[in-house]
């Protein structure tokens, strides 16, 4: 599923992704195109991949932003659905 999506976008230098995009086949495909994956390796994987700590830290900031946005939406949705309002 990831490869058709990645083929549809313009070429880039890095791929910032979560653990669903951590597959050996995808890593090989990215390496052939000189794209650096910003993702830590799986715990169950025997191969230890190098980690770009600065890029991973930036990825984590973005991920926390989305969590906060989702939480605020949940609060707003509950507020909008109450009988008083």
N, C-alpha and C positions, 0 to 999 in steps of 0.2 A: 504494500500500500504506500510506503514512503517513497519508493523510487519514482512512480508516476508523478507524485506531487513535486518531488525535487527536480524532475526533468522539466516541469512546466514553468519553473521560476528561472530568473536570470542567474548566471554563474556568480558565485560568491567565494570568499576566502575562508569563512567559518560557518559552521552549522551549530546553532544553539538549540539544543533539543533536550527532551526529558528521556526517561528510561525506556519508553516505548520505541524510541529510535535507536536503541543500543543493540544492534545485531551485527554479527561478524560480516555478513554479506554486505550490509550497508557501509560498514567501516572500510571494507575493501573498495567498494564503489567510490567512496569519498576520497580515499587515498589515491586512486587512479586519476582523479580530477584535481588533486592537490588542495582539497578542502579539509580544514582542520575541524574535527568534531569537538564541541565544547560539552563534554559529558563525562562523568566518572564511569568507570567500568562497573559491570555487574559483580555482585559479591560471589555469585556461583561460577563465575568465569575463571578459567585457569590462567589465561593470559592477562598480564597486568599492562594496561595501556597508560601512556603518559597523560598527565592531567595538567591542563593550563589553568593554574589556580586563579589568576587574575580574571580570566574569562569566565570561569565557573562562579566566582564571587559575583560578577556582574549579572550572570544568569540567575543566580539566587535572588538578587535584589528585584529583578523583573518578576520572578515567580511570586515573591512575597507581595508585590504590588497587586497582582491579579487576585491573590487570596483576600487581600483587604477590600478590593473592589467587590468581590463576590459577597463578602460578609456585609458590606454596606447595602448592597442590593437586597439581601435577605432581610435586613432590618427595615428598609424602606417598604418592601413588599408586605411584611407583617403589619406595618403601620397603616398602609393603604387599605388593607383588607379588614381592619377592625370596624365594628359596628358603629362606634362613636363618630368616626370621621366620615 
